[in-house]
Amino acid sequence: MSATRTRGDIREKTIVGAGLLAGGANVIMQLAHPGVGYGVVESRVDDGNVFKHPARRTRTTLTYLAVAMLGTDEERKAYRRAVNRQHKEVYSTDSSPVSYRAFDPELQLWVAACLYRGIEDVCRSFIGELDDETADEIYASSEALGTTLQVRPEMWPADRAAFERYWEQALEKISIDDTVRGYLYDLATVRFLPRPLSLLLGPFNRFVTTGFLPQRFRQEMRLDWSPRHQRRFDRFMKVLAAVVMRQPRVLREFPYNFYLWDMRRRLRKGKPLI
């Protein structure tokens, strides 16, 4: 399989805009690590606060994913510099219940691992099970989710089997306390949106978010989930996938393609990337 064909195949299977429905679950997984959770909850970077600047925070996150998976090496370096300027202000204080700093490569590795799990969920939900060769290619390309920041290439588990061993060990460190749980529940019920929209969309977003969460994380969040919920979720995702995967590629990849275009425009004009 040629490099060009492989890159195209990977993009075809992983860049699905509707996969953002799994975004809330993925954030919960990331913040389930106390160092990441308190790093976000206590962050002094207001520009990155989803409850104060939801549109800007969304742009930052989706642009990072688009650049990490689809950007050039130079684009990743440029975005890394922009993110690093934000991360300088994210570190624990004497009053913090846990110690953390945004530049910690181990915490970034956990975040990247959760993002890779999210890609797996999107592939499984919209494409179906992948053959081993394609799954290996997607896994290898996902290294950039961490190495775009401070994760060193040798830190990324060598293959999918090594990743599973890392994941099982990392799960021993997750714990969501009342402070982080409250923050994440507000996120799952989209309370960062204007109240009418939050009331309208909150129950649905909570349902989808819970559906994408592994059971361990549901338990940490104290979210109920029954076989009946699972059947409803499976039916919904089956119908959605049938619709989404029949769309033209440009629509299927939105908004990732838009945010990548916007990042390149900003870079070309010398505008702030974040």
Salt bridges, closest charged atoms under 4 A:
ASP9 OD1 - ARG5 NE 3.18
GLU12 OE1 - ARG249 NH1 3.73
GLU12 OE2 - ARG252 NH2 2.77
ASP46 OD1 - LYS52 NZ 3.17
ASP47 OD2 - ARG56 NH2 3.59
ASP73 OD1 - ARG76 NH1 2.99
GLU74 OE2 - LYS77 NZ 3.64
GLU75 OE2 - ARG264 NE 2.69
GLU120 OE1 - ARG117 NH1 2.57
ASP121 OD1 - ARG124 NH1 3.21
GLU129 OE2 - ARG124 NE 3.37
ASP132 OD1 - ARG160 NH2 3.38
ASP136 OD1 - ARG160 NE 2.79
GLU154 OE2 - ARG152 NE 3.27
GLU164 OE1 - ARG117 NH2 2.72
ASP178 OD1 - ARG181 NH1 2.60
ASP178 OD1 - ARG222 NH1 3.84
ASP186 OD1 - ARG191 NH1 2.99
GLU220 OE2 - ARG216 NE 3.80
GLU253 OE1 - ARG11 NH2 2.56
GLU253 OE2 - ARG249 NE 2.88
ASP262 OD1 - ARG265 NH2 2.57
ASP262 OD2 - ARG266 NE 2.88
